């Protein structure tokens, strides 16, 4: 008979390597564990890019794994932790690579997902499973690990670390005038299809500029696709209404830019969850992924949700017909989002958070 999960763990390991948005959604679980077990050590085994985003998170020891280095960095990490034994390992990464990595970690108990949420045979690598939680938001799926250890206070808190030099970096790009952050592109994974249209974003930029005097700061990575899209958006907009910061920020600088923004707009990608973590009003654009599962957690009521339309149009199904987490992998799906509905959500969100705007002016 396997022993129960520890009632008062002294050293907790979290295994979650990627991605940026998921890392942000996991932080409330860390905070909940810290409230419940204030004396416990928490070690988070994390990916290299995700660590760049979350470095300095209070009360957390990070061990960084560079997946680009493959097995060589696994061995290095195993050597680094060879003398460490965890009371419990929270295995939060449903990927075979992470499960293989877990084999070199010493832990008295290994907690993973329930059968319905488990992927890549994760249950082979764990001793305990979470209770079932069908149709859970990603943040709540992570929080289930804390609940399994007896956490009752599961209110979401983040308190991310943003250093002064990051705010200086952001200020050099944004200046003093109030602004929106628009992160037009998601990452370039195969058949991801989460990017909205150049013309749609340009319409939103124009509305924010004319109606509210808000310029738009475009953010994103240095890829040719992202740079090209930002350039096309800027070319359709009035002079002075756009700052093109694509490829020009560090991850901490991006956090600072988002933290200072009046509002952030993005598809289902890291920055939409970064904005949520900073309590910046967030407008998520969703068609290929289900926002009930992956919308910015605090701002779910303001999401633009074309997911049911995409299911009907490209799969001839309804939300109730498909598995939780089903994606619509069609290049035209995000085109179902109309500029008018994004602008309407923008207006509603700015109205609902008008107090924030008044504070920013002072």
C-alpha positions, 0 to 999 in steps of 0.5 A: 500500500502506497503511503499518503501524500505528506501532510506537512511537506518540508521540501516541495518540488514543482516540475513544469518546464514550459510554456510562458503562459502556463508558467504564469498560470502556475504561480498562484499555485506556488503562492497558495502552497506558500500560504499553507506551508510557510516553512516549506522550501519550494524548488521549481524545475523550469525551462530556460525562457520561463526562468527569464520571465519569473526570475526573482519570484519570492520564496522559490528556488529555481533549477533551470533546464535547457531543453535545447541541450537535451539529455546532456542538460538532464544529466547535469540537472540530475547531478546538481540535485543528486543530494536532494530528496523531496517530500513530494514532487508535483509533476505538472508537465504532461510531456514524455521529456519531463517524465524522463527528467523526473526519473533522476529526481528523488522524491517520497511521493510523486503527484500527477494528473488524473487519468482524464487529464494525463498525457504521454503516459504520465501515470507511469511516472507518478505514485499519486493522481489528482482527483478528477476535475473535468473541464477545468481552466488551466490555472485551476488544473495547476491549483488542484495540486495544491488542493491535493496537499490540503490547501483551502485558501486557493485565491489567485495571487502572483506578485511577479518580480519586475526589476527597476531596470525593466521599467527603465527599458519599458519607459524608453519605448513607451514614453509618458503618454498612456498606451495599450500593449498589443501582442499580435502573434502567438508562437510559431509552433506547427499548425498553431493558427492563433494570429488575428488579421493585420487589418483587424489590429489596425482597426483597433489601433485606430479606434484606441487612438481616435476615441481615447488618445491611446497609442498602441505599443506592438510587442513580440519576439524577433522572428521574421513573421512577427516583425513583418506583421508588426510592420504591416500593422504600423503601415496601416495606422496614423503616424504617432499612433503606434510604437513598434517594439517587436523584438526590442524587449527582454521578457522582464522589459515586456512585463514592465511594458504590460504593467504600465499599460492601460490595457493589453490585447493578445491571442492565446499566447504568453503575454495575455497571461502575463498581463493577467498576472499583473492585473492589467486589463486584458482582452484575449482573442480566441477562436482556435482554443477554448477560452473556458480552458485558457482565457486570461483568468481574471478577465474571462468575461471580456474575452472575444470568443469565436471558438464555438463559431470555429467549431461549427464552421470547420469541424461541424461540431458544438462545444459539447461535442468535442473533448475538453482542450480540442483545438481548431487547427484551421488557418482561417479560424481567427478570421471569424473574429470581427473587428467590431466585436473586438472594439466593443470589448475594448470599450467595455473593458476601458469603461469597467476599469476607468478607475485604473485609467484615472490612477495612471493619469496621476 
